[in-house]
Amino acid sequence: MITPNDIATKDFKKVAVGYSPEEVDTFLDDIYVDYERLYRESQTPKEQPKPAEPVETAASGAAQYKNLEKTLERTIVLAETAAEEMKTAAKAEAEQIVKEARLQAQELLTAARMKSYELEQDIDALQTRYELMKTRVKLLLYAEIELLDKNEILAEKEEAALEEK
């Protein structure tokens, strides 16, 4: 059974979309006051009705219970509506988060692909420079060998000329 304290201490989550928290609090305060009164009445021992009053007391009690029932029904409808709105808002927020995450992932992937392409271009340029440098070094070495061969031939000719003298 719900006690007046349960109603007084009930907290609803705050959301950007939904009912006004002040109106909900005011409505719950009204319910609390009515329900607390009825709760106290139900907890105190009742006097035996006098023979002339049973119909009036029963009618009054029935009316109070009907009012309480209507109030509780409105509270339940309000709570269900608020819960549904919170659920819808949470779902929309989750969809937005997923959408943003996908967009960020796509941006990161695009940036990584661009960086990969740039690195491939740098590697190709370095390989071309390496091949060019290798060819230049080979040409220089061939030229140096040729010079050395020519110097040997000249040196041999000079030796031969000196030996002839």
N, CA, C and O of each residue as an XYZ file, in Angstrom:
660
protein
N       0.845     -1.176      0.000
C       0.000      0.000      0.000
C       0.890      1.239      0.000
O       1.888      1.286      0.719
N       0.547      2.211     -0.776
C       1.300      3.458     -0.840
C       0.957      4.299      0.380
O      -0.211      4.476      0.725
N       1.981      4.804      1.017
C       1.763      5.661      2.185
C       1.889      7.117      1.764
O       2.437      7.408      0.701
N       1.389      8.032      2.582
C       1.555      9.454      2.251
C       3.027      9.830      2.109
O       3.373     10.688      1.297
N       3.881      9.203      2.883
C       5.313      9.486      2.797
C       5.870      9.070      1.427
O       6.741      9.745      0.878
N       5.361      7.953      0.879
C       5.801      7.516     -0.454
C       5.489      8.591     -1.497
O       6.302      8.869     -2.379
N       4.323      9.181     -1.386
C       3.927     10.219     -2.348
C       4.773     11.477     -2.133
O       5.213     12.100     -3.099
N       5.000     11.848     -0.881
C       5.750     13.072     -0.578
C       7.203     12.975     -1.014
O       7.801     13.978     -1.405
N       7.773     11.787     -0.952
C       9.201     11.642     -1.276
C       9.444     11.159     -2.697
O      10.601     10.982     -3.079
N       8.425     10.941     -3.482
C       8.593     10.453     -4.866
C       9.268     11.540     -5.703
O       8.829     12.690     -5.713
N      10.336     11.164     -6.400
C      11.055     12.079     -7.289
C      10.989     11.537     -8.705
O      11.128     10.337     -8.941
N      10.777     12.440     -9.630
C      10.794     12.086    -11.047
C      12.056     12.662    -11.653
O      12.539     13.711    -11.226
N      12.586     11.976    -12.645
C      13.785     12.476    -13.330
C      13.431     13.730    -14.113
O      12.335     13.849    -14.662
N      14.362     14.652    -14.157
C      14.181     15.889    -14.920
C      14.605     15.639    -16.359
O      15.654     15.043    -16.604
N      13.802     16.087    -17.303
C      14.138     15.965    -18.721
C      13.873     17.301    -19.393
O      13.107     18.129    -18.900
N      14.530     17.486    -20.532
C      14.358     18.734    -21.266
C      12.942     18.852    -21.819
O      12.386     19.947    -21.892
N      12.371     17.733    -22.202
C      11.039     17.732    -22.790
C      10.111     17.065    -21.790
O      10.476     16.038    -21.217
N       8.941     17.604    -21.564
C       8.013     16.946    -20.647
C       7.142     17.958    -19.944
O       6.967     19.087    -20.404
N       6.599     17.533    -18.820
C       5.718     18.385    -18.055
C       6.523     19.327    -17.173
O       7.692     19.086    -16.873
N       5.878     20.380    -16.778
C       6.501     21.352    -15.891
C       6.710     20.702    -14.529
O       5.754     20.194    -13.942
N       7.929     20.706    -14.016
C       8.185     20.100    -12.705
C       7.370     20.763    -11.596
O       6.956     20.090    -10.652
N       7.137     22.054    -11.697
C       6.360     22.746    -10.674
C       4.919     22.238    -10.652
O       4.347     22.025     -9.583
N       4.333     22.044    -11.835
C       2.955     21.556    -11.899
C       2.862     20.139    -11.351
O       1.925     19.814    -10.623
N       3.822     19.300    -11.694
C       3.818     17.923    -11.183
C       3.964     17.943     -9.669
O       3.254     17.217     -8.973
N       4.882     18.771     -9.140
C       5.071     18.860     -7.696
C       3.802     19.355     -7.002
O       3.418     18.827     -5.959
N       3.158     20.354     -7.571
C       1.921     20.887     -6.993
C       0.834     19.822     -6.976
O       0.125     19.655     -5.984
N       0.714     19.103     -8.093
C      -0.296     18.055     -8.186
C      -0.022     16.952     -7.158
O      -0.940     16.472     -6.493
N       1.244     16.559     -7.035
C       1.596     15.519     -6.062
C       1.358     16.013     -4.634
O       0.953     15.233     -3.772
N       1.606     17.299     -4.375
C       1.336     17.847     -3.048
C      -0.152     17.771     -2.718
O      -0.528     17.435     -1.594
N      -1.006     18.087     -3.713
C      -2.457     17.991     -3.505
C      -2.868     16.560     -3.201
O      -3.673     16.305     -2.305
N      -2.296     15.625     -3.968
C      -2.605     14.205     -3.739
C      -2.146     13.804     -2.341
O      -2.852     13.095     -1.623
N      -0.956     14.265     -1.964
C      -0.407     13.918     -0.662
C      -1.342     14.369      0.452
O      -1.624     13.607      1.377
N      -1.819     15.600      0.366
C      -2.697     16.134      1.423
C      -3.968     15.301      1.528
O      -4.353     14.886      2.621
N      -4.637     15.051      0.364
C      -5.877     14.270      0.381
C      -5.627     12.847      0.862
O      -6.389     12.307      1.665
N      -4.577     12.261      0.374
C      -4.310     10.869      0.703
C      -3.893     10.719      2.161
O      -4.249      9.743      2.821
N      -3.131     11.703      2.663
C      -2.715     11.632      4.061
C      -3.934     11.693      4.980
O      -4.010     10.976      5.978
N      -4.868     12.545      4.633
C      -6.089     12.650      5.433
C      -6.837     11.318      5.429
O      -7.246     10.822      6.479
N      -7.011     10.745      4.235
C      -7.707      9.463      4.141
C      -6.932      8.346      4.838
O      -7.525      7.462      5.457
N      -5.623      8.391      4.737
C      -4.786      7.371      5.356
C      -4.927      7.428      6.878
O      -5.071      6.394      7.530
N      -4.887      8.627      7.434
C      -5.053      8.786      8.886
C      -6.425      8.305      9.328
O      -6.568      7.642     10.356
N      -7.431      8.649      8.535
C      -8.785      8.215      8.882
C      -8.892      6.695      8.870
O      -9.595      6.103      9.689
N      -8.189      6.080      7.937
C      -8.281      4.620      7.866
C      -7.476      3.957      8.975
O      -7.739      2.803      9.313
N      -6.486      4.669      9.559
C      -5.655      4.101     10.612
C      -6.275      4.268     12.013
O      -5.954      3.510     12.928
N      -7.144      5.240     12.171
C      -7.755      5.454     13.490
C      -8.990      4.567     13.620
O      -9.748      4.385     12.667
N      -9.170      4.033     14.794
C     -10.364      3.187     14.973
C     -11.625      4.035     14.799
O     -11.735      5.148     15.313
N     -12.540      3.478     14.074
C     -13.775      4.209     13.791
C     -14.803      3.932     14.887
O     -14.913      2.842     15.448
N     -15.529      4.986     15.139
C     -16.602      4.826     16.111
C     -17.726      4.065     15.449
O     -17.911      4.116     14.233
N     -18.437      3.393     16.237
C     -19.597      2.696     15.704
C     -20.621      3.737     15.282
O     -21.029      4.579     16.083
N     -21.034      3.678     14.024
C     -21.998      4.686     13.578
C     -23.316      4.560     14.330
O     -23.744      3.472     14.717
N     -23.913      5.669     14.510
C     -25.214      5.691     15.154
C     -26.225      5.180     14.153
O     -26.025      5.340     12.949
N     -27.257      4.598     14.590
C     -28.230      4.023     13.661
C     -28.770      5.002     12.644
O     -29.168      4.578     11.560
N     -28.806      6.272     12.932
C     -29.385      7.214     11.992
C     -28.378      7.646     10.918
O     -28.795      8.230      9.918
N     -27.066      7.387     11.079
C     -26.044      7.908     10.191
C     -25.424      6.908      9.215
O     -24.627      7.362      8.394
N     -25.687      5.638      9.207
C     -24.936      4.714      8.362
C     -25.007      5.055      6.880
O     -23.998      4.919      6.188
N     -26.107      5.476      6.379
C     -26.227      5.761      4.958
C     -25.391      6.987      4.602
O     -24.708      6.995      3.577
N     -25.438      8.009      5.427
C     -24.668      9.217      5.159
C     -23.170      8.939      5.224
O     -22.418      9.416      4.374
N     -22.731      8.180      6.214
C     -21.313      7.869      6.371
C     -20.821      7.017      5.200
O     -19.733      7.254      4.673
N     -21.597      6.053      4.803
C     -21.217      5.184      3.684
C     -21.146      5.996      2.397
O     -20.218      5.821      1.607
N     -22.114      6.880      2.179
C     -22.124      7.701      0.973
C     -20.925      8.648      0.974
O     -20.289      8.853     -0.060
N     -20.619      9.225      2.140
C     -19.488     10.134      2.247
C     -18.172      9.391      2.008
O     -17.295      9.882      1.297
N     -18.041      8.218      2.601
C     -16.832      7.406      2.415
C     -16.679      6.969      0.964
O     -15.574      6.979      0.423
N     -17.780      6.587      0.339
C     -17.730      6.166     -1.062
C     -17.307      7.332     -1.948
O     -16.524      7.157     -2.882
N     -17.824      8.512     -1.654
C     -17.455      9.695     -2.442
C     -15.968     10.003     -2.264
O     -15.286     10.344     -3.231
N     -15.471      9.886     -1.052
C     -14.058     10.140     -0.806
C     -13.185      9.130     -1.547
O     -12.171      9.485     -2.148
N     -13.596      7.878     -1.493
C     -12.822      6.854     -2.204
C     -12.879      7.048     -3.709
O     -11.900      6.780     -4.405
N     -14.009      7.508     -4.216
C     -14.100      7.788     -5.656
C     -13.186      8.946     -6.023
O     -12.501      8.900     -7.045
N     -13.173      9.985     -5.194
C     -12.255     11.113     -5.440
C     -10.798     10.649     -5.397
O      -9.982     11.017     -6.242
N     -10.500      9.836     -4.395
C      -9.148      9.312     -4.280
C      -8.808      8.442     -5.499
O      -7.705      8.527     -6.040
N      -9.741      7.626     -5.913
C      -9.519      6.759     -7.081
C      -9.263      7.595     -8.336
O      -8.364      7.286     -9.118
N     -10.055      8.654     -8.527
C      -9.857      9.535     -9.684
C      -8.491     10.218     -9.619
O      -7.782     10.321    -10.620
N      -8.145     10.677     -8.434
C      -6.848     11.337     -8.259
C      -5.712     10.372     -8.563
O      -4.754     10.728     -9.249
N      -5.820      9.168     -8.059
C      -4.787      8.167     -8.318
C      -4.730      7.791     -9.795
O      -3.646      7.584    -10.341
N      -5.869      7.704    -10.434
C      -5.892      7.407    -11.871
C      -5.190      8.512    -12.661
O      -4.403      8.242    -13.567
N      -5.495      9.771    -12.294
C      -4.830     10.891    -12.974
C      -3.325     10.851    -12.727
O      -2.532     11.124    -13.628
N      -2.942     10.512    -11.509
C      -1.516     10.416    -11.188
C      -0.846      9.325    -12.013
O       0.252      9.518    -12.535
N      -1.503      8.194    -12.126
C      -0.947      7.085    -12.913
C      -0.831      7.483    -14.377
O       0.187      7.213    -15.015
N      -1.863      8.120    -14.913
C      -1.821      8.564    -16.314
C      -0.689      9.570    -16.505
O       0.058      9.507    -17.482
N      -0.578     10.490    -15.564
C       0.493     11.495    -15.634
C       1.871     10.825    -15.581
O       2.767     11.183    -16.345
N       2.035      9.870    -14.692
C       3.315      9.162    -14.567
C       3.616      8.362    -15.828
O       4.755      8.349    -16.294
N       2.610      7.698    -16.383
C       2.813      6.922    -17.609
C       3.187      7.844    -18.770
O       4.079      7.532    -19.558
N       2.502      8.971    -18.864
C       2.805      9.927    -19.929
C       4.226     10.476    -19.775
O       4.979     10.572    -20.744
N       4.572     10.831    -18.546
C       5.920     11.347    -18.298
C       6.966     10.281    -18.620
O       8.005     10.591    -19.202
N       6.703      9.042    -18.252
C       7.642      7.953    -18.543
C       7.789      7.754    -20.044
O       8.894      7.546    -20.543
N       6.688      7.818    -20.751
C       6.739      7.650    -22.216
C       7.516      8.794    -22.863
O       8.306      8.576    -23.782
N       7.286     10.009    -22.377
C       8.024     11.152    -22.917
C       9.519     11.045    -22.609
O      10.355     11.381    -23.447
N       9.850     10.576    -21.405
C      11.263     10.377    -21.061
C      11.876      9.306    -21.956
O      13.010      9.439    -22.414
N      11.122      8.257    -22.195
C      11.605      7.170    -23.051
C      11.841      7.683    -24.469
O      12.863      7.373    -25.081
N      10.906      8.460    -24.986
C      11.040      9.018    -26.335
C      12.234      9.974    -26.405
O      13.010      9.944    -27.360
N      12.369     10.817    -25.386
C      13.487     11.766    -25.361
C      14.821     11.026    -25.272
O      15.787     11.399    -25.937
N      14.871      9.986    -24.455
C      16.111      9.210    -24.321
C      16.457      8.513    -25.633
O      17.622      8.452    -26.027
N      15.442      7.994    -26.299
C      15.674      7.321    -27.581
C      16.194      8.326    -28.616
O      17.126      8.026    -29.362
N      15.590      9.511    -28.659
C      16.036     10.545    -29.601
C      17.465     10.972    -29.285
O      18.273     11.180    -30.190
N      17.770     11.100    -28.003
C      19.125     11.492    -27.611
C      20.127     10.396    -27.984
O      21.230     10.688    -28.447
N      19.743      9.150    -27.781
C      20.631      8.035    -28.144
C      20.872      8.010    -29.651
O      21.996      7.789    -30.101
N      19.822      8.235    -30.423
C      19.974      8.266    -31.880
C      20.901      9.407    -32.298
O      21.716      9.245    -33.207
N      20.779     10.549    -31.645
C      21.642     11.691    -31.951
C      23.101     11.378    -31.614
O      24.010     11.728    -32.367
N      23.313     10.723    -30.487
C      24.675     10.354    -30.083
C      25.281      9.387    -31.091
O      26.440      9.533    -31.481
N      24.494      8.399    -31.513
C      24.981      7.432    -32.499
C      25.294      8.134    -33.816
O      26.306      7.849    -34.456
N      24.416      9.054    -34.217
C      24.629      9.791    -35.466
C      25.922     10.603    -35.402
O      26.707     10.605    -36.350
N      26.139     11.291    -34.283
C      27.354     12.086    -34.114
C      28.593     11.193    -34.080
O      29.631     11.545    -34.640
N      28.483     10.046    -33.428
C      29.619      9.122    -33.359
C      29.969      8.595    -34.744
O      31.144      8.478    -35.090
N      28.963      8.284    -35.524
C      29.212      7.810    -36.894
C      29.873      8.912    -37.730
O      30.791      8.644    -38.507
N      29.405     10.133    -37.566
C      29.991     11.255    -38.306
C      31.446     11.460    -37.900
O      32.305     11.673    -38.756
N      31.726     11.398    -36.611
C      33.105     11.546    -36.146
C      33.976     10.398    -36.665
O      35.120     10.608    -37.067
N      33.426      9.199    -36.650
C      34.186      8.050    -37.156
C      34.493      8.228    -38.639
O      35.600      7.930    -39.089
N      33.523      8.710    -39.389
C      33.728      8.944    -40.822
C      34.799     10.013    -41.045
O      35.644      9.875    -41.929
N      34.759     11.070    -40.247
C      35.767     12.128    -40.359
C      37.157     11.597    -40.036
O      38.124     11.923    -40.725
N      37.260     10.774    -38.983
C      38.543     10.184    -38.620
C      39.053      9.256    -39.718
O      40.243      9.250    -40.034
N      38.156      8.482    -40.288
C      38.535      7.569    -41.366
C      39.019      8.345    -42.586
O      40.013      7.970    -43.209
N      38.320      9.423    -42.928
C      38.721     10.253    -44.058
C      40.093     10.871    -43.801
O      40.944     10.885    -44.690
N      40.309     11.379    -42.598
C      41.602     11.977    -42.247
C      42.716     10.929    -42.314
O      43.813     11.217    -42.791
N      42.434      9.720    -41.839
C      43.438      8.651    -41.880
C      43.761      8.263    -43.319
O      44.919      8.014    -43.654
N      42.752      8.212    -44.156
C      42.985      7.888    -45.570
C      43.834      8.972    -46.244
O      44.732      8.665    -47.029
N      43.547     10.229    -45.935
C      44.326     11.327    -46.503
C      45.783     11.238    -46.043
O      46.702     11.407    -46.845
N      45.990     10.975    -44.764
C      47.342     10.864    -44.231
C      48.066      9.683    -44.886
O      49.245      9.782    -45.222
N      47.353      8.568    -45.063
C      47.935      7.391    -45.714
C      48.357      7.720    -47.141
O      49.437      7.329    -47.583
N      47.502      8.440    -47.855
C      47.812      8.828    -49.232
C      49.051      9.717    -49.267
O      49.933      9.531    -50.106
N      49.115     10.690    -48.344
C      50.270     11.589    -48.278
C      51.548     10.806    -47.991
O      52.588     11.065    -48.595
N      51.467      9.855    -47.073
C      52.638      9.046    -46.744
C      53.073      8.188    -47.929
O      54.268      8.028    -48.177
N      52.113      7.642    -48.656
C      52.451      6.866    -49.852
C      53.154      7.751    -50.887
O      54.110      7.320    -51.532
N      52.676      8.979    -51.038
C      53.315      9.910    -51.976
C      54.745     10.218    -51.516
O      55.670     10.269    -52.327
N      54.913     10.424    -50.204
C      56.253     10.682    -49.680
C      57.176      9.485    -49.901
O      58.338      9.652    -50.270
N      56.660      8.296    -49.679
C      57.461      7.074    -49.885
C      57.863      6.954    -51.350
O      59.019      6.660    -51.654
N      56.916      7.181    -52.262
C      57.223      7.115    -53.694
C      58.304      8.133    -54.068
O      59.220      7.824    -54.830
N      58.188      9.346    -53.527
C      59.177     10.393    -53.825
C      60.551      9.994    -53.287
O      61.565     10.196    -53.955
N      60.579      9.431    -52.088
C      61.848      9.004    -51.507
C      62.469      7.848    -52.290
O      63.686      7.793    -52.466
N      61.624      6.925    -52.759
C      62.141      5.819    -53.562
C      62.729      6.330    -54.879
O      63.769      5.846    -55.327
N      62.072      7.293    -55.486
C      62.576      7.886    -56.724
C      63.915      8.575    -56.467
O      64.854      8.411    -57.246
N      64.007      9.340    -55.388
C      65.257     10.017    -55.043
C      66.364      9.004    -54.753
O      67.520      9.218    -55.118
N      66.003      7.897    -54.092
C      66.980      6.853    -53.791
C      67.547      6.261    -55.087
O      68.759      6.112    -55.241
N      66.648      5.929    -56.009
C      67.087      5.351    -57.286
C      67.973      6.342    -58.051
O      68.976      5.951    -58.648
N      67.595      7.621    -58.029
C      68.380      8.650    -58.702
C      69.764      8.769    -58.068
O      70.773      8.830    -58.772
N      69.806      8.802    -56.737
C      71.091      8.897    -56.049
C      71.944      7.662    -56.312
O      73.155      7.777    -56.499
N      71.338      6.501    -56.330
C      72.057      5.259    -56.589
C      72.684      5.287    -57.987
O      73.833      4.892    -58.186
N      71.883      5.772    -58.951
C      72.388      5.867    -60.324
C      73.537      6.862    -60.397
O      74.535      6.594    -61.067
N      73.422      7.996    -59.729
C      74.484      9.003    -59.737
C      75.775      8.448    -59.115
O      76.872      8.651    -59.634
N      75.608      7.745    -57.991
C      76.782      7.170    -57.329
C      77.447      6.151    -58.239
O      78.673      6.113    -58.334
N      76.647      5.316    -58.916
C      77.203      4.334    -59.845
C      77.967      5.036    -60.969
O      79.073      4.628    -61.324
N      77.370      6.093    -61.526
C      78.024      6.826    -62.608
C      79.338      7.450    -62.132
O      80.351      7.420    -62.831
N      79.290      8.019    -60.914
C      80.519      8.596    -60.359
C      81.587      7.512    -60.165
O      82.764      7.719    -60.462
N      81.146      6.343    -59.655
C      82.105      5.256    -59.449
C      82.673      4.762    -60.786
O      83.873      4.507    -60.894
N      81.816      4.628    -61.799
C      82.296      4.208    -63.123
C      83.288      5.242    -63.682
O      84.310      4.881    -64.266
N      82.972      6.521    -63.496
C      83.866      7.575    -63.980
C      85.194      7.519    -63.238
O      86.256      7.675    -63.839
N      85.128      7.294    -61.931
C      86.344      7.206    -61.126
C      87.168      5.991    -61.544
O      88.391      6.073    -61.655
N      86.501      4.877    -61.772
C      87.217      3.666    -62.221
C      87.872      3.924    -63.568
O      89.011      3.523    -63.808
N      87.142      4.593    -64.436
C      87.690      4.917    -65.758
C      88.930      5.795    -65.624
O      89.938      5.577    -66.296
N      88.837      6.789    -64.744
C      89.998      7.652    -64.511
C      91.171      6.855    -63.948
O      92.320      7.042    -64.349
N      90.863      5.978    -63.025
C      91.915      5.150    -62.455
C      92.552      4.271    -63.531
O      93.772      4.117    -63.584
N      91.694      3.692    -64.396
C      92.223      2.873    -65.489
C      93.098      3.717    -66.411
O      94.166      3.270    -66.829
N      92.660      4.921    -66.730
C      93.447      5.800    -67.604
C      94.767      6.169    -66.937
O      95.816      6.194    -67.582
N      94.703      6.455    -65.636
C      95.924      6.796    -64.905
C      96.881      5.612    -64.884
O      98.093      5.802    -64.986
N      96.362      4.397    -64.753
C      97.215      3.216    -64.790
C      97.861      3.066    -66.154
O      99.047      2.752    -66.267
N      97.074      3.292    -67.177
C      97.618      3.171    -68.545
C      98.691      4.230    -68.751
O      99.755      3.941    -69.299
N      98.416      5.457    -68.313
C      99.413      6.532    -68.438
C     100.652      6.206    -67.618
O     101.784      6.424    -68.051
N     100.409      5.679    -66.423
C     101.544      5.346    -65.568
C     102.366      4.237    -66.205
O     103.594      4.261    -66.114
N     101.729      3.272    -66.844
C     102.443      2.179    -67.512
C     103.214      2.718    -68.700
O     104.345      2.304    -68.956
N     102.607      3.636    -69.419
C     103.292      4.220    -70.577
C     104.511      5.021    -70.122
O     105.570      4.966    -70.748
N     104.352      5.755    -69.038
C     105.460      6.527    -68.528
C     106.594      5.600    -68.053
O     107.772      5.878    -68.277
N     106.219      4.513    -67.403
C     107.221      3.558    -66.961
C     107.923      2.957    -68.160
O     109.144      2.800    -68.190
N     107.105      2.627    -69.148
C     107.706      2.041    -70.359
C     108.624      3.061    -71.022
O     109.685      2.701    -71.530
N     108.231      4.305    -71.022
C     109.052      5.350    -71.646
C     110.306      5.538    -70.836
O     111.376      5.741    -71.412
N     110.222      5.479    -69.540
C     111.386      5.659    -68.689
C     112.321      4.444    -68.811
O     113.540      4.590    -68.727
N     111.780      3.319    -68.997
C     112.602      2.143    -69.147
C     113.317      2.169    -70.481
O     114.427      1.650    -70.595
N     112.735      2.730    -71.437
C     113.369      2.820    -72.745
C     114.501      3.827    -72.712
O     115.432      3.713    -73.510
N     114.465      4.696    -71.925
C     115.518      5.730    -71.872
C     116.677      5.208    -71.169
O     117.674      5.914    -71.013
